[in-house]
Amino acid sequence: METAGNIIIIVSLVFMFFGVVALFKFETFYLRILITSKIDTVGMITLIIGFALKHGLSFFTGKLLLLAAIILVLNPLVAHIIARCAYLSNQENG
């Protein structure tokens, strides 16, 4: 299980690296907020799953899965709030 956890952690870090590279490629605010939201959500969820596999079934794994659920709900919500505030205040290119 530790090897599978390490592989998933490496895949997560590679995904985050390519997401950061893509972040610099796009120039508009809305594309950047979309990429940032995906990097945070998918990258952190796979990273947490990798750590959960490495540690096995324990109290620490339960806390990690609770953290993953919180990230899964809050990251898209916060990205939407930031994008909506920028749209309503006409600050998307500033």
C-alpha positions in Angstrom: 0.0 0.0 0.0 2.9 2.3 0.7 4.1 2.0 -2.9 0.6 2.8 -4.3 0.5 5.8 -2.0 3.8 7.1 -3.2 2.8 6.7 -6.8 -0.4 8.6 -6.2 1.5 11.4 -4.4 3.9 11.7 -7.3 1.0 11.8 -9.8 -0.6 14.6 -7.7 2.6 16.6 -7.6 3.1 16.2 -11.4 -0.5 17.3 -11.9 0.0 20.4 -9.8 3.2 21.3 -11.6 1.6 21.2 -15.0 -1.4 23.1 -13.6 1.0 25.9 -12.4 2.6 25.9 -15.9 -0.8 26.2 -17.5 -1.7 29.0 -15.1 1.1 31.2 -16.6 0.0 30.4 -20.1 -3.5 31.8 -19.8 -3.9 35.6 -19.7 -7.6 36.2 -18.8 -8.7 36.3 -15.1 -11.5 33.8 -15.6 -9.3 31.1 -17.2 -6.8 31.6 -14.4 -9.4 31.2 -11.7 -10.7 28.1 -13.4 -7.2 26.5 -13.6 -6.4 27.5 -10.0 -9.6 25.9 -8.7 -8.8 22.7 -10.6 -5.2 22.6 -9.4 -6.4 23.0 -5.8 -9.2 20.6 -5.8 -7.9 17.7 -7.9 -4.3 18.1 -6.8 -5.0 18.2 -3.1 -7.6 15.4 -3.2 -5.2 13.0 -4.9 -2.4 14.1 -2.5 -4.6 13.4 0.5 -5.7 10.0 -1.0 -2.0 9.1 -1.4 -1.2 10.0 2.2 -4.3 8.0 3.4 -3.0 5.0 1.5 0.4 5.3 3.0 -0.9 5.5 6.6 -3.5 2.7 6.3 -6.7 2.7 8.4 -6.2 5.0 11.4 -7.6 8.0 13.1 -5.2 10.1 11.0 -6.7 8.7 7.8 -10.2 9.7 9.0 -9.0 13.3 9.6 -7.5 13.3 6.1 -10.7 12.1 4.5 -12.7 14.8 6.4 -10.2 17.4 5.2 -10.7 16.0 1.6 -14.5 16.4 1.9 -14.0 20.0 3.2 -11.7 20.8 0.3 -14.1 19.2 -2.2 -16.9 21.5 -1.1 -15.1 24.8 -0.3 -12.6 25.2 -3.2 -15.2 25.5 -6.0 -17.4 27.6 -3.8 -14.5 30.1 -3.0 -13.5 30.2 -6.7 -17.0 31.1 -7.7 -17.3 33.8 -5.1 -14.0 35.4 -6.2 -15.0 35.3 -9.9 -18.4 36.7 -9.2 -17.1 39.5 -7.1 -14.6 40.4 -9.8 -17.4 40.3 -12.4 -19.7 42.5 -10.4 -17.1 45.1 -9.6 -15.6 45.1 -13.1 -12.1 44.2 -11.8 -11.5 41.0 -13.8 -8.5 42.4 -15.8 -6.9 44.4 -13.0 
